[in-house]
Amino acid sequence: MDEYVIDVIINGKKDQLKTFCGSIYSAIDSMLGIDMIEDIKCVTRTIDDKTWDVNNMDVAHLRGLRKEMDESLLVDAFKSVEDLYIDTTHW
């Protein structure tokens, strides 16, 4: 698990949140689950300062898609992605 710092918009103001996840996909998914987050701007993995600019992400659309998914299928999909992820930052 890695620490991710995520720049978000909450109540119209910039804020930063932390999460511990196995992949960028799980980090974003964890933010989608927090209803008060209005937008996700940037994600940084702290161990290597790898940054993803997700400024143009349609949070509302992704939340809508996520609600349509079976939760157990979503968990299995993230597990598969994390199993395939080759973590070279910890070598």
N, C-alpha and C positions, 0 to 999 in steps of 0.2 A: 504494500500500500504506500502511496505517495501523498504528500501534502500538496494541495492545489489552492492557490489564492485566486478568487474570482471577483472581478470588478462587475458590480451590478448596479441597477437603479431600483431604489425602494422609495416609495412616496415621492417620486420626482427628484430624488437626490442621489448622488453617487455614494456608493458604499463598497466595502470589501468584505467578503466572507471567506472562510476556510472550510475545506472538506478534505477527508482522507479517503482516497479511492484507488482502485487498481488501474484506471485508465481515464483519459480525457472524456470518453463517452459516459462513464459513470459519474464523473464530476459534473458534467452538464445536466445529466438526468437528475442528479440530486438537487440542482438548482431549479429545475422545472417543477419539482415537487413542492417548492415553497411558493405558495400563492402570492405572497406580498412582493415577490420579485417581479418587477415590471419589464426589465430588460437585462440581458447578459452582454457585457461589452468585451471582456478579455479574460482569458484563463491562463494562469502561470503555474507550472509545476516547479515547486521551490527547490528540489534537489539539483536541478540543472538549469533553472531559469528559462526553460522552454516555454514559449508564449504562443498562444493561439488567439488571433483577433477574430472574434465571432460577433462583431458589431452589427452585422446585417442579418443576424439570426432572427427568424420569426418565432418568438417565444410563444405567442398565443396559438399559432398553428401547430407547433410541436406539442404543446400541452393537449390540444385537441386530439392529435394523433395518438398520443400516449394514453389518453383516457379510453380510446377504442381498443387498446391492446389488452390481452389477457395478461395479468400480472405475472403469472408463473412462466409464460412464454418470454416475457421481457427479461426476467431474471436469468433464464436459461441463455438468452441471446447475449446478455452482458457477460455472463460467465464464459461463453464461447469466445467472445472477443478478447477478454482478459487472458484466457488460456493461450490464445494465439499471439498475444503481445510479447515481443521479445524485449525484455527490459535490459538495455545495455548501460543504463545509468548507474546500476549497482555492481558492475563488474570491477 
